[in-house]
């Protein structure tokens, strides 16, 4: 278990006695509140994405729903405007080499914190093709030069870069779905507006406002603070799992932040939270049931190495599927109690909920309220079907 592993993984255990004991319900209430899942807020997309440490965006429709789940009176056009007109949100590869929507003002923070581990992972694969450091520099330079005139589709960019790089790099480009990953990981390139069904890439220095660069170690410490503020209590292993930063590398950041952390116990397991959050955690509670329909790959479901606090082990594979696929879930008081799906049929949005156990009338009413909100967001009339467990 992730929390049980904390004692083995972190040397802080010896010098940080437990400060308070928490119940799972207190922890769930705290995390739900920090994720704006207890009460939707007005559509401040930048604040929401900042406070949950980015919106997972492998599937853009799911990213839209993750923002819908945390806001009220939101329209899809508002998200599109933030991304492509105002550029206050940025789409890029970040934690765990996965797509995220981040506040544009925090792009340099995230890149500085995860750049070394992400670039190293890509370079290790490139080394199998005998690609040298000079080769990678040439690849990045050619990528930036080809993007100088503005956005290009991934396919067009790769075609223009190919003649400028070595035979070894071309062999590698033929084997990967996104040969521009290195430039994205380095923080030089991010995603631009789609061109039809194809994604485009843009130069960060042309697309985003000029931001002050950050040194790696301060950026990692700030990333850890932000992570614990949204997902704590957690362990070193959890932070490494979520960020994609190897444990040995993340340990230095964890130990450097010791003065900011307080140790807690949750059902006999040890974890850490920000000292500034301990009082809030101790008083956290839910005054009424919290029912939410979360989309596939929602960030709330991906922040900890073990998932027992989210879903009962017997239902784990009904949510976390093969090849890293994470289904949309029905969340009740911070616990996954079912999955759901949606199909658009003209003006109707057919929503099917598949609970793991019988649902109370109050939870069913909560599902109907969620469906009505989703229908307004998608400009469709919802039709809800709740299947038998």
C-alpha positions, 0 to 999 in steps of 0.5 A: 500500500502507498501509505504503508510504504512511506516509512520505508521510502522516506528518512523523514519518518525517524524525525517526524512523529505523527502529529494527528490521526485522521479518518478516511472520511476527513481525508476525502472531505479535504480532497473533494473541497480542494478539487472544487467537487463539494461545491462548483465555483464560477467558471474561473478555469485558470484558478481551478486548473492551478489548484488541481495541478493541471487537468489531464487531457489525453482526451480533450472532451474528457478535459472539458468535462473535468472542468465542467465537474468543478465549475458552474455556468461553464460553456465549452466555448469558454474553455476553447477561448482560454486555450486558443484565443486568450492563451491563459491555458496551455496544452502540453505534455507534463506529469508522467509524459501525459497531456495536461491543461495548465495555467499559462503563467505556470508553464515555466514552473512545471517544465522546470520541475519535470524537464530533467526526468522527462527528457532523460526518459526520452533520451534513454529510448533514443540511445537505442538508436545510437542518437548522440547529444549533438543529434538531439540538439540538432533535432530541437533546433530544426524543430524551432526553426520550422515553427518560426512561421507559426503553428504546423501540424505534427505531420507537416512539422515532422516532414520538414524536420526530417531532411535536417536531422541524421539518419539515426534520428530519422530511424527513431522518428519512424518508430514513435508517434510523436517525434517532437516529444523531446522539444515538448519535454524541454519546454520549447514547444507546446500544442496549438489549435487543432487543424481539422482532425490534426493537432498542431505544435507551436513555439512556446516563446511565440505562443505564451507571454514571456515568463520568468524562468525557474531553477529546477530545485525551487520548481520541484519544491513548489510542485510538491507543495502544490501537489500536497495542497490538492492531493494530500495527505500523501507519501513520497511514493505517491508524489513520484508516481504522480509527477513521473519524477523517479523516487530517488530524485523526488526524495531530495525534494521531499527532504528539502521540504521537511519543515513544510510537512506534517506527519499524519496517520490514517487507519494506521498508515503514515502519510504527510500533509502540509503543516498549514493544512493540518487544522483544515484536515482535522476539521474536514467533514461532509455535511451532505452526500457529494455525488459527482460524475467524473470523466475518464482520466480525471485528475482526482483518480490519478494522484496516488500510487495505490487506489484503495482509498478510492475504489474497493479492490474487487472493483478496481479493474472495472475502473482502471483498465488495461493499457492505462485506461481509466473509465468515467466514474460515479463518485460518492463522498470521494469513493468510486461507487460505479462507472458511467458513459454517455452517447449523443443522439441528436438533441438527446444525451443518453447517460448510462450509470453502472453502479457497483451496489444498490443506490439510495434515493438521495444518490439517484437524485444527485445523479439526476442533478449531475445529468441535468448540469451536464446536459446544460453544458453540452446543450443536450437533453439528458436521459439517464438510465441506471442499470442494476448492480 
